[in-house]
């Protein structure tokens, strides 16, 4: 079965680009433009991976990732930060917030599917073996 990725980004163009690249690589996707919508969709659909923008209109992505980690139903879903923030300065607090990793914007289109698949294999806990 194809990987199922929830893309969380309030910028519709960014979300569409990521969605189109992943779908062209054979993955299934769903998008959310806010943290609240992402939390609801993650609970309902249990994606294999969440790509989470850090700056969202209703709640920052780090807090949304903490909430996913804190719920038994979604705790095993890897959450990867998707942001233009410099990775060297943020790596420590991203890990502390519960992110499995970091993908920098603008995305590198050719490498995105492989990097997403690699993160899918990092399932958290016994209930989530990965994609």
N, C-alpha and C positions, 0 to 999 in steps of 0.2 A: 504494500500500500504506500502511496506517495506521502511525503512529509506534509504536515499540516501546520502552517505558520500563521500566527496572529501578528499583524503589523499595526503598531500603535504610533500614529503621528498625526498631529493636527494640521500639518501642511499637506493638502491633498495631492499636490504634485509629487512630493517626496514619497508619499504612501503609494501612489500610482506607479511610480518608477520601480520601487522595490517589489510591489505586487507583480508587475508585468515581467520583470526579470526572473522572479522565482517561479511564476506560472509557466514561462517559456522553458524553464528547466524541469518542468514536470511536477512541481509542488502545488499543493492546494493552499489557498490563502484566504484570509478574512482580514478586514481592516476596521480600525476604530480610531476616532478622532479625539477621544478624551480618555482619561484614566478610568472614569466611572464606567464608560461603555466597555473598555478593555476588561475590567474586572468582571463585569457581567458576562461578556462573551467567553472569557477564559473559564469561568465556572460552568457555563452551559455547554461549551463545545470541547473543552479539554484539549487544546492544541498541543502539538509536539514541542513547540517553541514559541516564545513571545519576543518579538523585536520591539523594544520600548524606547521611544524618544524620551529624553530627559526633561524637556520643557513642554509641558502640556497646559492647556488653559485652566483646568480645574484642580489639578494635583500634580506635583512633580513626579517624574517617572521613577525616581528612587523610592518614594513613598509607596507608589503603586506596586513596585517590585517587592517591597517589604510586606505589603498586604497579601500578595500572592503567596509569598513564603510562609506567612502566618496562618494560612487556611489549609487544613488537611487535604481538601479536594484538589488544590492547585499547587501545593508546596513542592511537588516533584517536577513541575514544568520549568525547564530552564528559561531564564529571562536574560536577554542580551541587550545591553544599552546601545542605542542607535542615536549618535549625536555628533555635532561638530565641535564639541569640547575637546581639548587636547587630552589624549589618552594617558600620557606620562603623569600629568598632574592629578588625574582623577582615578587611576587604577586602584589605589587602596580603598577609597571610600565606595567605589563601585562594588568591590568584593564585599565590603561590610554591609552594603545595602542589599546584598543577595543576588547580584548579577553574576551570571555564568561567564560573561565576557563583554567585549566592547567592539562595535563596528563604527568606524568613523564616516561622517558625512563630509563631503559628498561621497557616495558609495563608489567602490570600484566594481563596475558592472561585471566584467569577466570573472572576477574571483568570488562574487557574492554567493552564488549557489553552493559552491564548495565549502565556503566558510560557514554558511548556514547549516549545511549537512553535518559539518564537524561539531558544531554546537549542539545539534540535535542528539548526537551520540553521548552527550554529557548529562543524561537524565539524573535527576536528584532523587535518591531514595529508591526503595525496593519496588514501589508501584509504578515507576517510570523508567523503563529500560532505554529510552531514547527513540528516535525515529526509526 
